[in-house]
């Protein structure tokens, strides 16, 4: 284990102490958890960028179009934006959104 000394403005330190206290953890544990989140975000971004560089944009758009079409059919003629709890845009089979080809 290593020791890390950082300099922070007093106000930021006070806010971090309050945040740690509200989560019933030490400031040290809070900083450790924040570092873990930052590293996980960095790793995800690097993985995404690596895969994107190898990807085929035309194929990706074809897959997204297929998913949109399947969502359209599964929704009984109502287009739903991706994911549960997403916004229902209210299109119907009689008035499909402009980005959906005739199904």
N, C-alpha and C positions, 0 to 999 in steps of 0.2 A: 504494500500500500504506500502511496506517495502523499506528501503534504503539499498543498497548493496555497500560496498566499496571494490574495487579490486585493486591489484597491478599488473601493466603491465610494460614491458620494454617500454622505450620512443618511440622506433621505431614502436612497435606494436600499441601503442596509436596513433601515428601520422598516421599510415595507416588506423586505424579505423576511425579517424576523417575525413580523405580524402574520405573513402568509404561512410561515412554518408553524407558528403557534396555533393558527386556526386549523391546521391539518394535524396537530398533535405530533409533530416531528421536529427534529433539530434543524437548525439552519444548514448544518453540514449534510444531513440527509436530504434536505430540499435541494441543495446545489447538486448533490450526487444524482438525484432523480431528474433534475433539469438537464444535466449533462447527458444522461442516458437518452432522454427524448431528443436532444440536439443531434446526438450521434445516430440514432435510429432514423431521424429525418434525413440526415446527410446520406446514410447508406441507401435509403429508399430512392433519393434523388439520383444517386450515382447508378443504381440498378436501372432506373427508368431511362436515364440518358443513354446508358449502354445498350439497352434493348431497343430504344427508339432509333439509335444509329444503325442498327441491324435491320430495322423493320422496313416494310413495304407500305408506304402511305396508301396506295391504291387498294391493296388487299385489306388494310385496316378500315377504310371507308366502306368497302363492300361488306365486311362483317358488321359494321354499325348499321348499314342499310338493312341487312338481313334481320338484325335484332329489332330495329324499328318496325319492320313489317310483322315480325312475330308478336311484338307488343301490341300492335294494331289489331291483329287477329285475336289474341288472347283477351283483349279488352272489349270484344264484341263491337268493334267499330269505333271505339273511343281511344284516341291516342293518349298515352300516359307518358310523362317524362320518366326517365329511368329511376328505379328504386322505390321501395316502399316509403310512403309518407311524402312522396314528391308531389309537386303541383299538378293538379288535373287541369289541363288546358281546355277541356270541354269541346274538342272537335268530335264530330260524329261521322258516321259512314256517308251521310248525305253531303256533308261539308268537311271533307278531309283537309288537313293542313297542307300548305303548298309544297312542302318537302316530301310528301308521301305520294308516290306514283299510284295510279289506279290499281287497286288490289283485286 
